[in-house]
Amino acid sequence: MSIRSRAGYEDFISCLPATSVVHQWGDASVAKVGGKVFSILGADRADLGLVFKVSEFAFDMLTELDHVRQAPYLAKRGWVRVGTRAEISDDDLRAYVTEAHRLIAAKLTRKLQAELGLAGLIAAGPRRS
């Protein structure tokens, strides 16, 4: 099932550790880890855009593609919106959303990370020099 559909998106999110999906902001599917948003599937039936947190490098690369832009209403250079016509595979989108989950989980307090069982996930992420 495609991550670009609501059912596919919510199924995929449910496989990530310590996540929840709530319907808010016009019935968008909002994915959270530890109560913090890491991805959103828009509610606009004409264009179910997928929004997610990215690294600076990924932001620069993705926003060069057609139908991908900075996400509206979110922190500059930290979030992208991928339109339905963007030529990005479902596998790549799943990888980006998984990384968005890790990026936001890494910002949670260590106590909350431990309570949610996310310490291993954070440790497995890329290292900054």
Secondary structure as GFF3:
##gff-version 3
##sequence-region A 1 129
A	DSSP	alpha_helix	6	15	.	.	.	ID=ss1
A	DSSP	beta_strand	19	24	.	.	.	ID=ss2
A	DSSP	beta_strand	28	33	.	.	.	ID=ss3
A	DSSP	beta_strand	36	41	.	.	.	ID=ss4
A	DSSP	beta_strand	50	53	.	.	.	ID=ss5
A	DSSP	alpha_helix	56	62	.	.	.	ID=ss6
A	DSSP	beta_strand	68	70	.	.	.	ID=ss7
A	DSSP	beta_strand	79	82	.	.	.	ID=ss8
A	DSSP	alpha_helix	90	105	.	.	.	ID=ss9
A	DSSP	alpha_helix	110	115	.	.	.	ID=ss10
A	DSSP	alpha_helix	119	123	.	.	.	ID=ss11
###
